Amino acid sequence: MQGKYRFCFGPWNLSEGQDPYGPPTRPVQSFDWKLEQLSKAGFDAMMFHDDDAVPDIDNKSRAQIMKEARALKRKLDNAGVEAEIVAPRLWFSPMTIDGGYTSNDPKCRRYAIERSLTCIDIANEIDGKLIVLWLAREGSYIRESKNGRRSVEFLVEAINKMLAHDKKIRIAIEPKPNEPMDHAYIPTIGHAIALASLTIDPTRVGALIESAHAILAGLDPADEIDFACACGKLWSLHLNDQNGLKFDQDKPFGSNNLRVAFNQIRALERNGYGKNGEFVAFDVHPFRTTKVEHWMQHLVNSRRTFLRLLEKARAFDEKKAQALIADRNYQDLDQMVLDHLMGR
C-alpha cells in the first residue's frame, strides 16, 4: 500500500500532568483551546468520550445533551475536523465502581447500557461513525466476586442492545489485560473478536488495538494488528509505546522500541490499513515534566516518528529479505533490519 494516512488524537491526550501521586503541573485548558491546537498542527480528526462531547452528561436532559452535541458538530465543521470515535466513559461514575456492563448490581448494569445508548445518539449528532468500548472496569479485583461466564453474557447483552438501538452504528472493542482492574475479561484482540462473534450482528462489531495494551499482555502489537486484519476487524488504532509490563504509560510512539514501532507500520502497510477511511490515532500523554510551551510535542513527535518509519517501511528491501528467509538466514535478516533502522 502506498496510501496516505490520516491522524487524530483526543482531548485527554493534552492532559495537565496529574497522576495518582501528584496534582496537575500545567493549567487546565478549554476544549476550544485543544481543538485549536489539533487543527493548527494539521491533524485530521478528534477522538471523543461521550463526556468530552457533552460535559457533565449525567446531569443533563436528553434535549440539552443533543443541543450541545449539535453545537460541537458546528465547532468541528468550522475547524475542518472530523469526529473519529465516540466512547462511553463508564469508569468514572459511582455507578460503575464494580464494573458497568458486568456489575453485580442490575441497576448499575442498566445505567451503563443507557449511557451507552446516549453515547450512540451523540455520535450520530457529531457524525462519529464508530463507537469504541474500552471495557475498563469489566473484570474483577477478586475472582470469586464475579462469574466469568455470566460476565461474558452480560457483555454480549449490552452490545446487542447497542446494535439494536441503531442499525447502522459500528462498535470497536478495545482490549486491555489489566488496569484499572486486576484482571480484565477481554484482555486481547482475540478475546474481542471472539466476543464480537457472539453478538446479534458480528459484522458490526470489530476491534481497536492499542500498542501499549498489547505489550501489557506480553504480546507484540504487530502480531495483534495482523491477527485483527486477517479477521477484517481492525477498525481503529491507538499507537503509543510502553516500557515493559507495568502501568499503562502511553509514551510517544516509538519512544521505547523503534523496531517494535517499525513492525507495526509494516503490518499496517501490508494490510492496507486506512483504505476504508480508518484513522491512525496517537493515544499518548505528555510527560509530567512537560512545560506549557511544549504541550503538543508528544503528539507532533509521534506523528513525525510514524512518518519517518513509514519511509523506512516502504524503502525496506523486501526482495533481499525474502531471499534471506528462503535461505533460513535469520541472523543476517536480523542485522538487515537493524542496519536499515540505523540508516545504513
Secondary structure as the mmCIF struct_conf table of DSSP 4:
data_model
#
loop_
_struct_conf.conf_type_id
_struct_conf.id
_struct_conf.beg_label_comp_id
_struct_conf.beg_label_asym_id
_struct_conf.beg_label_seq_id
_struct_conf.end_label_comp_id
_struct_conf.end_label_asym_id
_struct_conf.end_label_seq_id
STRN STRN1 PHE A 7 PHE A 9
HELX_RH_3T_P HELX_RH_3T_P1 PRO A 11 LEU A 14
BEND BEND1 GLY A 17 GLY A 17
STRN STRN2 ASP A 19 ASP A 19
TURN_TY1_P TURN_TY1_P1 PRO A 20 TYR A 21
STRN STRN3 GLY A 22 GLY A 22
BEND BEND2 THR A 25 ARG A 26
HELX_RH_AL_P HELX_RH_AL_P1 PHE A 31 LYS A 40
TURN_TY1_P TURN_TY1_P2 ALA A 41 GLY A 42
STRN STRN4 ALA A 45 HIS A 49
HELX_RH_AL_P HELX_RH_AL_P2 ASP A 50 ALA A 53
BEND BEND3 VAL A 54 VAL A 54
TURN_TY1_P TURN_TY1_P3 PRO A 55 ASP A 56
HELX_RH_3T_P HELX_RH_3T_P2 ILE A 57 ASN A 59
BEND BEND4 LYS A 60 LYS A 60
HELX_RH_AL_P HELX_RH_AL_P3 ARG A 62 ALA A 79
TURN_TY1_P TURN_TY1_P4 GLY A 80 GLY A 80
STRN STRN5 GLU A 82 ALA A 87
BEND BEND5 TRP A 91 SER A 93
HELX_RH_3T_P HELX_RH_3T_P3 PRO A 94 THR A 96
TURN_TY1_P TURN_TY1_P5 ILE A 97 ASP A 98
BEND BEND6 GLY A 100 GLY A 100
TURN_TY1_P TURN_TY1_P6 TYR A 101 THR A 102
BEND BEND7 ASN A 104 ASP A 105
HELX_RH_AL_P HELX_RH_AL_P4 PRO A 106 GLU A 125
TURN_TY1_P TURN_TY1_P7 ILE A 126 ASP A 127
STRN STRN6 LEU A 130 TRP A 134
TURN_TY1_P TURN_TY1_P8 ALA A 136 ARG A 137
STRN STRN7 GLY A 139 SER A 140
BEND BEND8 TYR A 141 ILE A 142
HELX_RH_3T_P HELX_RH_3T_P4 ARG A 143 SER A 145
BEND BEND9 LYS A 146 LYS A 146
HELX_RH_AL_P HELX_RH_AL_P5 GLY A 148 HIS A 165
BEND BEND10 LYS A 167 LYS A 168
STRN STRN8 ARG A 170 GLU A 174
BEND BEND11 PRO A 177 ASP A 182
STRN STRN9 HIS A 183 ALA A 184
BEND BEND12 TYR A 185 TYR A 185
BEND BEND13 THR A 188 THR A 188
HELX_RH_AL_P HELX_RH_AL_P6 ILE A 189 SER A 197
TURN_TY1_P TURN_TY1_P9 LEU A 198 LEU A 198
BEND BEND14 THR A 199 ILE A 200
HELX_RH_3T_P HELX_RH_3T_P5 PRO A 202 ARG A 204
STRN STRN10 VAL A 205 GLU A 210
HELX_RH_AL_P HELX_RH_AL_P7 SER A 211 LEU A 216
TURN_TY1_P TURN_TY1_P10 ALA A 217 GLY A 218
HELX_RH_AL_P HELX_RH_AL_P8 PRO A 221 ALA A 230
TURN_TY1_P TURN_TY1_P11 CYS A 231 GLY A 232
STRN STRN11 LEU A 234 LEU A 239
STRN STRN12 ASP A 241 ASP A 241
BEND BEND15 GLY A 244 PHE A 247
STRN STRN13 LYS A 251 LYS A 251
HELX_LH_PP_P HELX_LH_PP_P1 PRO A 252 PRO A 252
TURN_TY1_P TURN_TY1_P12 PHE A 253 GLY A 254
BEND BEND16 SER A 255 ASN A 256
HELX_RH_AL_P HELX_RH_AL_P9 LEU A 258 ARG A 270
TURN_TY1_P TURN_TY1_P13 ASN A 271 ASN A 276
BEND BEND17 GLY A 277 GLY A 277
STRN STRN14 VAL A 280 PHE A 282
TURN_TY1_P TURN_TY1_P14 ARG A 288 THR A 289
HELX_RH_3T_P HELX_RH_3T_P6 VAL A 292 HIS A 294
TURN_TY1_P TURN_TY1_P15 TRP A 295 MET A 296
HELX_RH_AL_P HELX_RH_AL_P10 GLN A 297 ALA A 315
BEND BEND18 PHE A 316 PHE A 316
HELX_RH_AL_P HELX_RH_AL_P11 GLU A 318 ALA A 326
TURN_TY1_P TURN_TY1_P16 ASP A 327 ARG A 328
HELX_RH_AL_P HELX_RH_AL_P12 TYR A 330 LEU A 341
TURN_TY1_P TURN_TY1_P17 MET A 342 GLY A 343
#
